[in-house]
Amino acid sequence: MLTLVTGGARSGKSRHAESLVRDAKSVLYIATSQIFDDEMAARVQHHRDDRPAHWRTEERWQQLGDIITAQNDRDEAVLLECITTLVTNLLFASGAGEDPDNWDYAALEAQVQQEIDALIAACAACPSPVVLVTNEVGMGIVPENRLARHFRDIAGRVNQRLAQAADAVWLVVSGIGVKIK
């Protein structure tokens, strides 16, 4: 079963997603963040410290089909946090250090969608319950810069594809989860 949990920044979506896997015998937690500075290192360490000790953690953001497989233990839930960070990582890795104003966003989105296709296929084959966490990025104003506009558009389309593939979708607002699918 694939579940998507979406919401704004600091909406409580992570806590809600964790509650969905709380009763699993074990949890494979996939963290997609990368550490680039001291602030991010502190955030990641805080999240590591908050996770239950019996949860298994994989820190990666690509080739997720290598760890979400048909061979996963059905009693071990999978929690992936978070899709929008994964999209960010994919965009910057594919952008190869070029100025984002010069990126070919259509080509980059095609690469992101390939990774999302592989993720959806992996989740469909996996016997474990899988919970994906993402940010709802389309409820604010139109960003003023090109990178932010394209990111919002790409992340929004990724979220739509994941929601379509999901068996259940939760929207979390102010710490309250509302099942919308």
Phi and psi restraints in degrees (value plus and minus 20) as a CYANA .aco file:
   2 LEU   PHI    -124.4   -84.4
   2 LEU   PSI     106.0   146.0
   3 THR   PHI    -142.4  -102.4
   3 THR   PSI     113.4   153.4
   4 LEU   PHI    -129.8   -89.8
   4 LEU   PSI     110.8   150.8
   5 VAL   PHI    -136.8   -96.8
   5 VAL   PSI     101.7   141.7
   6 THR   PHI    -147.2  -107.2
   6 THR   PSI     140.4   180.4
   7 GLY   PHI     148.3   188.3
   7 GLY   PSI     154.5   194.5
   8 GLY   PHI     -98.0   -58.0
   8 GLY   PSI     154.7   194.7
   9 ALA   PHI     -80.0   -40.0
   9 ALA   PSI     113.7   153.7
  10 ARG   PHI      40.9    80.9
  10 ARG   PSI       9.8    49.8
  11 SER   PHI    -104.3   -64.3
  11 SER   PSI     -35.7     4.3
  12 GLY   PHI      81.6   121.6
  12 GLY   PSI      -9.3    30.7
  13 LYS   PHI     -85.0   -45.0
  13 LYS   PSI     -56.1   -16.1
  14 SER   PHI     -85.0   -45.0
  14 SER   PSI     -66.3   -26.3
  15 ARG   PHI     -81.1   -41.1
  15 ARG   PSI     -60.9   -20.9
  16 HIS   PHI     -84.0   -44.0
  16 HIS   PSI     -65.4   -25.4
  17 ALA   PHI     -80.4   -40.4
  17 ALA   PSI     -62.4   -22.4
  18 GLU   PHI     -82.5   -42.5
  18 GLU   PSI     -55.5   -15.5
  19 SER   PHI     -86.3   -46.3
  19 SER   PSI     -48.6    -8.6
  20 LEU   PHI     -91.1   -51.1
  20 LEU   PSI     -42.9    -2.9
  21 VAL   PHI    -129.3   -89.3
  21 VAL   PSI     -17.1    22.9
  22 ARG   PHI     -74.1   -34.1
  22 ARG   PSI     -57.2   -17.2
  23 ASP   PHI    -107.7   -67.7
  23 ASP   PSI     -20.6    19.4
  24 ALA   PHI     -88.5   -48.5
  24 ALA   PSI     129.2   169.2
  25 LYS   PHI     -80.0   -40.0
  25 LYS   PSI     -59.2   -19.2
  26 SER   PHI    -170.1  -130.1
  26 SER   PSI     146.6   186.6
  27 VAL   PHI    -156.0  -116.0
  27 VAL   PSI     112.7   152.7
  28 LEU   PHI    -116.7   -76.7
  28 LEU   PSI      92.4   132.4
  29 TYR   PHI    -119.6   -79.6
  29 TYR   PSI     100.3   140.3
  30 ILE   PHI    -125.4   -85.4
  30 ILE   PSI      93.8   133.8
  31 ALA   PHI    -121.0   -81.0
  31 ALA   PSI     104.7   144.7
  32 THR   PHI    -119.2   -79.2
  32 THR   PSI     -20.5    19.5
  33 SER   PHI     -92.7   -52.7
  33 SER   PSI     129.4   169.4
  34 GLN   PHI    -135.1   -95.1
  34 GLN   PSI     129.4   169.4
  35 ILE   PHI    -119.9   -79.9
  35 ILE   PSI      98.1   138.1
  36 PHE   PHI    -137.3   -97.3
  36 PHE   PSI     -33.4     6.6
  37 ASP   PHI    -175.0  -135.0
  37 ASP   PSI     155.3   195.3
  38 ASP   PHI     -84.2   -44.2
  38 ASP   PSI     -57.6   -17.6
  39 GLU   PHI     -82.6   -42.6
  39 GLU   PSI     -64.9   -24.9
  40 MET   PHI     -87.0   -47.0
  40 MET   PSI     -56.8   -16.8
  41 ALA   PHI     -80.4   -40.4
  41 ALA   PSI     -60.9   -20.9
  42 ALA   PHI     -87.1   -47.1
  42 ALA   PSI     -60.5   -20.5
  43 ARG   PHI     -82.2   -42.2
  43 ARG   PSI     -66.0   -26.0
  44 VAL   PHI     -83.3   -43.3
  44 VAL   PSI     -63.0   -23.0
  45 GLN   PHI     -83.5   -43.5
  45 GLN   PSI     -58.9   -18.9
  46 HIS   PHI     -79.5   -39.5
  46 HIS   PSI     -64.8   -24.8
  47 HIS   PHI     -85.7   -45.7
  47 HIS   PSI     -60.4   -20.4
  48 ARG   PHI     -79.9   -39.9
  48 ARG   PSI     -65.0   -25.0
  49 ASP   PHI     -86.4   -46.4
  49 ASP   PSI     -50.6   -10.6
  50 ASP   PHI     -98.3   -58.3
  50 ASP   PSI     -43.2    -3.2
  51 ARG   PHI     -92.7   -52.7
  51 ARG   PSI     123.4   163.4
  52 PRO   PHI     -77.9   -37.9
  52 PRO   PSI     123.7   163.7
  53 ALA   PHI     -81.6   -41.6
  53 ALA   PSI     -48.6    -8.6
  54 HIS   PHI    -102.7   -62.7
  54 HIS   PSI     -23.3    16.7
  55 TRP   PHI     -98.3   -58.3
  55 TRP   PSI     118.4   158.4
  56 ARG   PHI    -111.6   -71.6
  56 ARG   PSI     113.5   153.5
  57 THR   PHI    -137.2   -97.2
  57 THR   PSI     113.9   153.9
  58 GLU   PHI    -139.9   -99.9
  58 GLU   PSI     106.4   146.4
  59 GLU   PHI    -124.7   -84.7
  59 GLU   PSI      81.7   121.7
  60 ARG   PHI    -182.5  -142.5
  60 ARG   PSI     140.8   180.8
  61 TRP   PHI    -157.4  -117.4
  61 TRP   PSI     -12.4    27.6
  62 GLN   PHI    -165.6  -125.6
  62 GLN   PSI     143.2   183.2
  63 GLN   PHI      33.5    73.5
  63 GLN   PSI      27.1    67.1
  64 LEU   PHI     -91.1   -51.1
  64 LEU   PSI     -38.2     1.8
  65 GLY   PHI     -85.0   -45.0
  65 GLY   PSI     -32.7     7.3
  66 ASP   PHI     -97.0   -57.0
  66 ASP   PSI     -41.3    -1.3
  67 ILE   PHI    -139.7   -99.7
  67 ILE   PSI     -34.8     5.2
  68 ILE   PHI    -127.4   -87.4
  68 ILE   PSI      80.9   120.9
  69 THR   PHI    -155.8  -115.8
  69 THR   PSI     152.6   192.6
  70 ALA   PHI     -87.6   -47.6
  70 ALA   PSI     -35.8     4.2
  71 GLN   PHI    -110.9   -70.9
  71 GLN   PSI     -21.7    18.3
  72 ASN   PHI     -79.6   -39.6
  72 ASN   PSI     129.4   169.4
  73 ASP   PHI     -91.0   -51.0
  73 ASP   PSI     105.1   145.1
  74 ARG   PHI     -83.5   -43.5
  74 ARG   PSI     -39.4     0.6
  75 ASP   PHI    -108.8   -68.8
  75 ASP   PSI     -23.9    16.1
  76 GLU   PHI    -126.0   -86.0
  76 GLU   PSI      88.1   128.1
  77 ALA   PHI     -88.8   -48.8
  77 ALA   PSI     133.1   173.1
  78 VAL   PHI    -134.2   -94.2
  78 VAL   PSI     109.2   149.2
  79 LEU   PHI    -144.9  -104.9
  79 LEU   PSI      96.6   136.6
  80 LEU   PHI    -128.9   -88.9
  80 LEU   PSI     104.9   144.9
  81 GLU   PHI    -151.2  -111.2
  81 GLU   PSI      94.4   134.4
  82 CYS   PHI    -159.6  -119.6
  82 CYS   PSI     137.6   177.6
  83 ILE   PHI     -83.2   -43.2
  83 ILE   PSI     -62.6   -22.6
  84 THR   PHI     -87.5   -47.5
  84 THR   PSI     -51.9   -11.9
  85 THR   PHI     -88.1   -48.1
  85 THR   PSI     -60.7   -20.7
  86 LEU   PHI     -78.3   -38.3
  86 LEU   PSI     -66.4   -26.4
  87 VAL   PHI     -81.0   -41.0
  87 VAL   PSI     -63.8   -23.8
  88 THR   PHI     -78.5   -38.5
  88 THR   PSI     -68.2   -28.2
  89 ASN   PHI     -79.9   -39.9
  89 ASN   PSI     -63.8   -23.8
  90 LEU   PHI     -83.3   -43.3
  90 LEU   PSI     -63.2   -23.2
  91 LEU   PHI     -81.3   -41.3
  91 LEU   PSI     -67.6   -27.6
  92 PHE   PHI     -91.2   -51.2
  92 PHE   PSI     -53.7   -13.7
  93 ALA   PHI     -86.9   -46.9
  93 ALA   PSI     -61.9   -21.9
  94 SER   PHI     -94.1   -54.1
  94 SER   PSI     -46.9    -6.9
  95 GLY   PHI     -90.9   -50.9
  95 GLY   PSI     -33.0     7.0
  96 ALA   PHI      31.0    71.0
  96 ALA   PSI      20.0    60.0
  97 GLY   PHI      58.2    98.2
  97 GLY   PSI     -19.9    20.1
  98 GLU   PHI     -93.5   -53.5
  98 GLU   PSI     141.3   181.3
  99 ASP   PHI     -83.6   -43.6
  99 ASP   PSI     106.0   146.0
 100 PRO   PHI     -75.8   -35.8
 100 PRO   PSI     -43.0    -3.0
 101 ASP   PHI     -87.8   -47.8
 101 ASP   PSI     -38.2     1.8
 102 ASN   PHI    -122.3   -82.3
 102 ASN   PSI     -18.3    21.7
 103 TRP   PHI     -87.9   -47.9
 103 TRP   PSI     128.6   168.6
 104 ASP   PHI    -111.8   -71.8
 104 ASP   PSI      73.2   113.2
 105 TYR   PHI     -85.9   -45.9
 105 TYR   PSI     -50.9   -10.9
 106 ALA   PHI     -85.5   -45.5
 106 ALA   PSI     -64.0   -24.0
 107 ALA   PHI     -86.4   -46.4
 107 ALA   PSI     -60.4   -20.4
 108 LEU   PHI     -84.9   -44.9
 108 LEU   PSI     -61.3   -21.3
 109 GLU   PHI     -84.2   -44.2
 109 GLU   PSI     -57.0   -17.0
 110 ALA   PHI     -81.3   -41.3
 110 ALA   PSI     -59.1   -19.1
 111 GLN   PHI     -87.1   -47.1
 111 GLN   PSI     -62.2   -22.2
 112 VAL   PHI     -81.6   -41.6
 112 VAL   PSI     -65.5   -25.5
 113 GLN   PHI     -83.6   -43.6
 113 GLN   PSI     -52.8   -12.8
 114 GLN   PHI     -82.5   -42.5
 114 GLN   PSI     -63.3   -23.3
 115 GLU   PHI     -85.0   -45.0
 115 GLU   PSI     -58.9   -18.9
 116 ILE   PHI     -88.8   -48.8
 116 ILE   PSI     -59.2   -19.2
 117 ASP   PHI     -77.4   -37.4
 117 ASP   PSI     -65.5   -25.5
 118 ALA   PHI     -84.6   -44.6
 118 ALA   PSI     -58.3   -18.3
 119 LEU   PHI     -84.9   -44.9
 119 LEU   PSI     -65.8   -25.8
 120 ILE   PHI     -80.9   -40.9
 120 ILE   PSI     -63.8   -23.8
 121 ALA   PHI     -83.6   -43.6
 121 ALA   PSI     -61.2   -21.2
 122 ALA   PHI     -83.5   -43.5
 122 ALA   PSI     -63.3   -23.3
 123 CYS   PHI     -84.0   -44.0
 123 CYS   PSI     -58.6   -18.6
 124 ALA   PHI     -85.9   -45.9
 124 ALA   PSI     -54.4   -14.4
 125 ALA   PHI    -102.9   -62.9
 125 ALA   PSI     -39.7     0.3
 126 CYS   PHI     -94.9   -54.9
 126 CYS   PSI     110.4   150.4
 127 PRO   PHI     -97.9   -57.9
 127 PRO   PSI     -31.0     9.0
 128 SER   PHI    -104.2   -64.2
 128 SER   PSI     132.9   172.9
 129 PRO   PHI     -87.5   -47.5
 129 PRO   PSI     115.4   155.4
 130 VAL   PHI    -140.5  -100.5
 130 VAL   PSI     109.7   149.7
 131 VAL   PHI    -139.3   -99.3
 131 VAL   PSI     103.2   143.2
 132 LEU   PHI    -129.0   -89.0
 132 LEU   PSI     115.8   155.8
 133 VAL   PHI    -129.5   -89.5
 133 VAL   PSI     115.7   155.7
 134 THR   PHI    -163.0  -123.0
 134 THR   PSI     144.5   184.5
 135 ASN   PHI    -118.6   -78.6
 135 ASN   PSI     116.4   156.4
 136 GLU   PHI    -103.3   -63.3
 136 GLU   PSI      87.5   127.5
 137 VAL   PHI    -121.4   -81.4
 137 VAL   PSI     -25.0    15.0
 138 GLY   PHI    -120.2   -80.2
 138 GLY   PSI      -5.0    35.0
 139 MET   PHI    -119.5   -79.5
 139 MET   PSI     -18.6    21.4
 140 GLY   PHI    -125.7   -85.7
 140 GLY   PSI    -184.4  -144.4
 141 ILE   PHI     -95.1   -55.1
 141 ILE   PSI     143.2   183.2
 142 VAL   PHI     -90.4   -50.4
 142 VAL   PSI     104.1   144.1
 143 PRO   PHI     -81.3   -41.3
 143 PRO   PSI     133.4   173.4
 144 GLU   PHI    -107.8   -67.8
 144 GLU   PSI     -30.1     9.9
 145 ASN   PHI    -137.1   -97.1
 145 ASN   PSI     135.9   175.9
 146 ARG   PHI     -80.1   -40.1
 146 ARG   PSI     -67.8   -27.8
 147 LEU   PHI     -78.2   -38.2
 147 LEU   PSI     -67.5   -27.5
 148 ALA   PHI     -84.8   -44.8
 148 ALA   PSI     -59.1   -19.1
 149 ARG   PHI     -83.5   -43.5
 149 ARG   PSI     -66.6   -26.6
 150 HIS   PHI     -86.6   -46.6
 150 HIS   PSI     -60.1   -20.1
 151 PHE   PHI     -79.1   -39.1
 151 PHE   PSI     -67.5   -27.5
 152 ARG   PHI     -78.7   -38.7
 152 ARG   PSI     -63.5   -23.5
 153 ASP   PHI     -85.3   -45.3
 153 ASP   PSI     -66.4   -26.4
 154 ILE   PHI     -85.4   -45.4
 154 ILE   PSI     -67.6   -27.6
 155 ALA   PHI     -82.5   -42.5
 155 ALA   PSI     -58.1   -18.1
 156 GLY   PHI     -83.5   -43.5
 156 GLY   PSI     -62.2   -22.2
 157 ARG   PHI     -89.1   -49.1
 157 ARG   PSI     -57.1   -17.1
 158 VAL   PHI     -81.1   -41.1
 158 VAL   PSI     -66.7   -26.7
 159 ASN   PHI     -80.4   -40.4
 159 ASN   PSI     -60.0   -20.0
 160 GLN   PHI     -82.7   -42.7
 160 GLN   PSI     -62.8   -22.8
 161 ARG   PHI     -85.1   -45.1
 161 ARG   PSI     -62.7   -22.7
 162 LEU   PHI     -85.7   -45.7
 162 LEU   PSI     -60.5   -20.5
 163 ALA   PHI     -84.0   -44.0
 163 ALA   PSI     -58.8   -18.8
 164 GLN   PHI     -84.3   -44.3
 164 GLN   PSI     -59.1   -19.1
 165 ALA   PHI     -97.9   -57.9
 165 ALA   PSI     -41.4    -1.4
 166 ALA   PHI     -94.4   -54.4
 166 ALA   PSI     129.5   169.5
 167 ASP   PHI    -100.0   -60.0
 167 ASP   PSI     -50.6   -10.6
 168 ALA   PHI    -161.5  -121.5
 168 ALA   PSI     124.8   164.8
 169 VAL   PHI    -153.1  -113.1
 169 VAL   PSI     110.8   150.8
 170 TRP   PHI    -136.3   -96.3
 170 TRP   PSI     115.7   155.7
 171 LEU   PHI    -127.2   -87.2
 171 LEU   PSI     106.2   146.2
 172 VAL   PHI    -131.4   -91.4
 172 VAL   PSI     105.9   145.9
 173 VAL   PHI    -152.3  -112.3
 173 VAL   PSI     105.9   145.9
 174 SER   PHI      31.8    71.8
 174 SER   PSI      19.0    59.0
 175 GLY   PHI      61.3   101.3
 175 GLY   PSI     -17.4    22.6
 176 ILE   PHI    -132.4   -92.4
 176 ILE   PSI     104.1   144.1
 177 GLY   PHI    -109.9   -69.9
 177 GLY   PSI     112.7   152.7
 178 VAL   PHI    -141.6  -101.6
 178 VAL   PSI     100.2   140.2
 179 LYS   PHI     -95.9   -55.9
 179 LYS   PSI     101.1   141.1
 180 ILE   PHI    -128.5   -88.5
 180 ILE   PSI     -27.0    13.0
